[in-house]
Amino acid sequence: PAHFQEEIANGGTHFDHTPVRNECKTMLDALNKVTACYRHLVIALGSTSDSQNLREELKRTRKKAQELAVANRTKLTSLLKDKSISKEDRAEYERLWVLFSSSMELLEVDMKRSLEIGQDFPLKVPTRHLIQTGMTGSTTTVAARAMSVQNMKYEADSNIDTADLRDLQSEISQVTQMMEEMEMKVQVAPWAVEAKQEAGAELKSNMSVGNSSVGVISICEEEPKEEEGGGGNRDAGFASICAVLVFLVIITVAVVLGYLVINMS
């Protein structure tokens, strides 16, 4: 293939796997962000933000996540079964495999949670009031980000909240079976895989996600600590002065009341 750089080393042929690794990382990044969007949507289930549109958004988002999961599984499985790859490349693919497995576990958990809440809060024939959780507004922006579209178009029937539950049960079984097959086909011990960066390092990075298909996540910069510290000292000093003034007022009132009681007696 054109993206492989071929070089002769030690009498054999070696392929540069950098483009392949980058492709795997991009695919996994897309899956992670879609599953994150799905979790955000699941949180709105059963709340006052719940609606027919939300149920359709959940259906389309989880199907997108499953499509990406199949693509990731196919790609990584074929690479990890390749006996000719270097030790360094295999270690990187095993690391990506562990991340992929973790993402699948989270997707399965959220799908099961979606099923349980959906059964408890049917929309067409309500059996209980929606919960005021504090969430307000539409989830359309999150769903559009997951589907890589600017505007969501809704086409589902009015009975999607009950009809989709049957499909969801079947899809949960498929995801569970897929994870079991993954463990059988590829033997990767999670505890033997070394992390390439510290925990939470991606949250501290100001780097853009670039050409990601699910949008850009920005991290708010922290305010300068010196200004925060100065403001805190001023507030503490003002509070101390107020406390002293209140104490003096209380003492004065007590003395006056005591004087009046003595004179009255």
C-alpha positions in Angstrom: 0.0 0.0 0.0 1.0 3.6 -0.6 1.1 4.6 3.1 3.7 1.9 3.9 7.4 3.0 3.7 9.5 0.0 2.8 13.1 -0.4 3.8 15.5 -3.2 3.7 17.0 -4.2 7.1 18.9 -7.3 8.1 18.1 -8.9 4.8 14.4 -8.6 5.3 11.6 -6.2 4.5 10.3 -3.8 7.2 7.2 -1.7 7.0 6.7 1.6 8.9 3.5 1.1 11.0 3.3 4.8 11.9 0.4 5.6 9.5 -1.4 2.5 10.6 -1.0 3.4 14.3 -2.3 6.9 13.6 -5.3 5.4 11.8 -6.1 3.2 14.7 -5.8 6.1 17.1 -8.1 8.2 15.0 -10.7 5.4 14.9 -10.5 4.8 18.6 -10.7 8.5 19.3 -13.9 8.7 17.2 -15.4 5.7 19.2 -14.5 7.3 22.5 -16.2 10.5 21.7 -19.4 8.9 20.4 -19.7 6.7 23.5 -19.1 9.9 25.6 -22.0 11.6 23.8 -24.1 8.5 24.3 -23.5 8.6 28.1 -24.4 12.3 28.1 -27.7 11.5 26.4 -28.4 8.6 28.8 -28.2 11.0 31.8 -31.2 12.9 30.4 -33.4 9.9 30.3 -36.3 10.1 32.8 -35.6 13.7 33.5 -37.7 16.7 32.4 -35.5 16.9 29.4 -36.7 13.5 28.2 -38.6 13.4 24.9 -39.3 11.5 21.8 -36.4 13.3 20.1 -34.0 12.2 22.9 -35.1 8.5 22.4 -34.3 8.8 18.7 -31.0 10.5 19.4 -30.1 7.6 21.8 -30.9 5.0 19.1 -28.9 6.7 16.4 -25.9 7.4 18.6 -25.6 3.9 20.0 -25.8 2.5 16.5 -23.1 4.8 15.4 -21.0 3.6 18.4 -21.6 0.0 17.4 -20.5 0.6 13.8 -17.3 2.3 15.0 -16.7 -0.6 17.5 -16.9 -3.2 14.7 -14.4 -1.2 12.6 -12.0 -0.9 15.6 -12.3 -4.6 16.4 -11.7 -5.7 12.8 -8.7 -3.4 12.4 -7.0 -4.2 15.7 -7.7 -7.9 15.6 -6.0 -8.3 12.2 -2.9 -6.3 13.4 -2.5 -8.2 16.6 -2.7 -11.5 14.8 0.1 -10.4 12.5 3.2 -12.3 13.6 5.6 -10.2 11.6 5.1 -6.9 13.4 7.8 -5.6 15.7 7.7 -5.8 19.5 7.3 -2.1 19.7 4.3 -2.0 17.3 2.7 -4.9 19.1 3.0 -3.2 22.4 1.3 -0.1 21.0 -1.6 -2.1 19.4 -2.1 -4.0 22.7 -2.3 -0.6 24.5 -5.0 0.5 22.0 -6.8 -2.8 22.4 -7.1 -2.3 26.1 -8.4 1.2 25.6 -10.9 -0.2 23.0 -12.0 -2.9 25.4 -12.6 -0.3 28.2 -14.7 1.8 25.8 -16.8 -1.2 24.9 -17.4 -2.0 28.6 -18.6 1.6 29.2 -20.9 1.4 26.2 -22.4 -1.9 27.4 -23.0 -0.4 30.9 -24.7 2.7 29.4 -26.9 0.6 27.0 -28.1 -1.5 30.0 -28.8 1.7 32.0 -30.7 3.1 29.0 -32.8 0.0 28.9 -33.7 0.1 32.6 -34.6 3.8 32.6 -36.5 3.5 29.4 -38.6 0.8 30.8 -39.3 2.8 34.0 -40.2 6.0 32.1 -42.3 5.2 29.0 -43.3 8.4 27.2 -46.4 7.3 25.2 -48.2 5.8 28.3 -46.5 7.5 31.3 -46.5 5.5 34.5 -44.7 8.0 36.6 -43.7 11.7 36.5 -40.4 12.7 35.0 -37.8 13.7 37.5 -36.6 17.3 38.0 -32.9 16.7 37.9 -31.8 20.2 37.1 -31.0 19.4 33.5 -32.8 21.7 31.1 -32.7 22.4 27.4 -32.3 20.2 24.3 -29.7 17.4 23.7 -29.7 18.0 20.0 -26.2 19.6 19.9 -24.7 16.5 21.6 -26.4 14.1 19.3 -25.4 16.1 16.2 -21.8 16.1 17.4 -22.0 12.3 17.7 -23.5 11.9 14.3 -21.1 14.4 12.6 -24.0 16.5 11.3 -24.8 20.1 11.7 -28.6 19.6 12.2 -30.4 16.6 13.4 -33.4 15.4 11.4 -36.0 13.4 13.3 -37.9 10.7 11.6 -39.0 8.2 14.3 -42.5 7.2 15.0 -44.4 8.3 18.1 -44.0 4.8 19.7 -40.2 4.8 19.5 -39.9 4.8 23.3 -41.4 1.3 23.5 -40.5 -0.2 20.1 -36.9 0.7 20.4 -36.5 -1.2 23.8 -36.8 -4.5 22.0 -34.0 -3.5 19.6 -32.0 -2.3 22.5 -32.2 -5.6 24.3 -31.0 -7.4 21.2 -28.1 -5.0 20.7 -27.0 -5.4 24.3 -26.7 -9.1 23.7 -24.8 -8.5 20.5 -22.3 -6.2 22.3 -21.9 -8.7 25.1 -21.2 -11.5 22.6 -18.8 -9.3 20.7 -16.8 -8.6 23.9 -16.6 -12.3 24.7 -15.4 -13.1 21.2 -12.8 -10.4 21.5 -11.4 -12.1 24.6 -11.2 -15.4 22.8 -9.6 -14.1 19.6 -7.0 -11.8 21.2 -5.2 -12.6 24.4 -4.1 -9.3 25.9 -3.6 -9.0 29.6 -4.7 -5.5 30.6 -2.3 -5.4 33.7 0.6 -6.2 31.4 0.1 -3.1 29.2 2.0 0.0 30.1 0.4 3.4 29.8 2.1 6.0 27.6 1.1 9.0 29.6 0.0 10.0 33.1 -3.6 9.6 34.2 -5.6 12.7 33.1 -2.9 14.0 30.9 -5.3 14.6 28.1 -7.4 16.9 30.2 -4.3 19.1 30.8 -3.4 19.4 27.2 -4.4 22.4 25.2 -4.1 20.5 22.0 -7.1 20.5 19.6 -8.6 17.2 18.5 -7.9 18.3 15.0 -9.8 16.4 12.3 -12.0 14.5 14.7 -15.4 13.8 13.3 -17.2 14.6 16.5 -16.1 18.1 17.2 -13.6 20.0 19.4 -13.5 19.8 23.2 -12.0 22.8 24.8 -10.6 23.1 28.3 -11.1 26.4 30.2 -7.9 28.0 31.3 -7.5 28.5 35.0 -7.4 32.0 36.5 -4.0 33.2 37.7 -3.5 31.9 41.2 -1.9 35.1 42.5 -5.1 37.1 41.8 -7.2 34.5 43.4 -4.9 34.5 46.5 -5.0 38.3 46.7 -8.8 38.4 46.5 -9.0 35.8 49.2 -6.8 37.8 51.6 -8.9 40.9 51.1 -12.1 39.0 51.8 -10.6 37.5 54.9 -9.5 40.9 56.2 -12.9 42.4 55.6 -14.6 39.5 57.4 -12.3 39.9 60.4 -13.2 43.6 60.7 -16.9 42.8 60.5 -16.6 40.2 63.2 -14.8 42.7 65.6 -17.5 45.3 65.0 -20.3 42.8 65.7 -18.6 41.7 68.9 -18.3 45.4 70.1 -21.9 46.0 69.3 -23.0 43.0 71.3 -20.8 44.0 74.3 -22.3 47.5 74.2 -25.9 46.3 74.1 -25.1 43.9 77.0 -23.7 46.7 79.1 -26.7 49.0 78.4 -29.2 46.2 79.3 -27.3 45.5 82.5 -27.4 49.1 83.5 -31.1 49.4 82.9 -31.9 46.2 84.9 -29.9 47.5 87.9 -31.7 50.9 87.9 -35.1 49.2 87.6 -34.4 47.0 90.6 
